Amino acid sequence: MMNTEELARLTVIKGAIDGVYTAKQAARKLDMSVRWVKHLKKAVREQ
């Protein structure tokens, strides 16, 4: 089961995958690097 922080992160990453956010916007929302956002996008796509 995911906690609320993980669920919020997943929602933003899925938004970035769907084109709602750019990687840069998602990185700002999640307070992480663009590179890490790209890594998470790839991981979510693979699952």
C-alpha positions in Angstrom: 0.0 0.0 0.0 1.3 3.5 -0.9 1.3 6.4 1.5 -0.1 9.8 0.4 3.3 11.2 -0.5 4.0 8.2 -2.8 0.6 8.5 -4.4 1.1 12.2 -5.0 4.5 11.5 -6.6 3.0 8.8 -8.8 0.2 11.2 -9.9 2.6 13.9 -11.0 4.9 11.3 -12.8 1.9 9.9 -14.7 0.9 13.5 -15.6 4.4 14.0 -17.0 4.1 10.8 -19.0 0.7 11.9 -20.4 2.0 15.4 -21.3 0.2 17.3 -18.6 3.5 18.4 -17.1 6.9 18.8 -18.7 9.8 17.0 -16.9 10.9 20.4 -15.6 7.5 21.2 -14.2 7.2 17.8 -12.6 10.7 18.2 -11.1 9.7 21.5 -9.6 6.4 20.1 -8.2 8.3 17.1 -6.7 11.4 19.1 -5.6 13.7 16.8 -7.5 16.0 16.9 -10.5 14.8 16.6 -14.1 17.1 13.7 -14.5 15.4 11.8 -11.6 12.0 12.6 -13.0 13.0 11.1 -16.3 14.3 8.0 -14.4 10.9 7.7 -12.6 9.0 8.1 -15.8 10.9 5.2 -17.4 10.4 3.0 -14.3 6.6 3.7 -14.3 6.3 3.0 -18.0 8.1 -0.3 -17.6 5.7 -1.4 -14.9 
